[in-house]
Amino acid sequence: MKSLLTFMKKEYLETARTGKIVILILLFVLFGIMNPAVAKLTPWMMEMLSDSMAESGLIVTNVQVDALTSWTQFFKNIPFALIAFVLIFSDIFTKEYKSGTLLLVLTKGLSRYKVVLAKTALLLSLWTVGYGICSTITYGYNAYFWDNSITNNLFFSVIIWWLFGVWVVCLIVLFSSLLQNNAGVILCVGGTALSAYLLSIIPKVKTYSPAVLMNINSILMGIEEIDAYIKAIVMTVFLCIVCVAVSIPIVNKRQL
């Protein structure tokens, strides 16, 4: 356990030195502020455009915004933050393979499975903190400007989207341990997420697809119930475990 904690500390320090943590925090803070800002400015922007739209025969009525508008914006924007997260941390293993630094760590007695667990814990903690910062800022501004209580199942909605991000993080660990370059990792993670989305279109398998966890609007507006997401949650948790479990023998057999 001591060696695992020591390696995790090294990973955090290295990530901080490369500036990735600062970039990540700034990114999520920006998205957190942007969600209520866009909602708040929407009526003003529509008013500014009303004259030009009227000339085209379009009549702009008064636009009403509230906390639901801002949270809808949040769930529209957070996928872009997740994509940026993938781009930043797609080299979690590939950089070790190229530089040979992983071999130096292993020669000091650290087990390979601990390397996988440490890097997984690093990514999960960074995703959780970043996502938490973004959602907390959005919640705070929404509480100041409007009323968060008008949304349905808000906490549950935030959690299940976080879980979708956890699945993507586990995909990063899997493909980064398997492949040699960042581009391959990015393409495989994106391709897998896209496949999950396409599967969610098929009625018979829709309820099991992790992509269902991104469909938040219906539950926020009270159209869907929590039960509609249970199967997707169970499947997503199972796939997360499988990704990390498969990564361990891949790294064990890897020639360094």
NORFEN-V795140 format. One record per residue. PSI is psi as a letter, one per 20 degrees, with the letter a starting at -180 (* if undefined). Layout:
# NORFEN-V795140
psi
PSI
PSI
This chain:
# NORFEN-V795140
psi
h
g
h
g
h
g
h
g
g
g
g
g
g
g
h
g
h
i
j
h
g
g
g
g
g
h
g
h
g
g
h
h
h
h
g
h
g
g
g
h
i
g
g
g
g
h
h
h
i
h
g
h
h
h
h
j
j
p
p
p
r
p
p
p
q
a
h
h
g
g
h
g
h
g
i
h
h
h
h
h
h
h
g
h
g
g
h
h
j
i
k
h
h
h
h
g
g
g
h
j
h
h
h
h
g
h
i
j
j
p
q
h
h
h
g
g
h
g
h
g
h
g
g
g
g
g
g
g
g
g
h
g
g
g
h
g
g
g
g
g
h
h
h
g
h
c
o
i
i
i
q
p
l
g
g
g
g
g
g
h
h
g
h
g
h
g
g
h
g
h
h
g
g
g
h
h
h
h
r
h
q
h
g
g
g
g
g
g
g
g
h
g
h
h
g
h
g
h
h
i
h
o
g
h
i
g
i
i
p
h
h
h
i
i
n
h
g
h
h
h
j
j
g
q
r
h
h
i
i
g
g
h
g
g
g
g
g
g
h
g
g
g
g
g
h
h
h
g
h
g
h
h
i
p
p
*
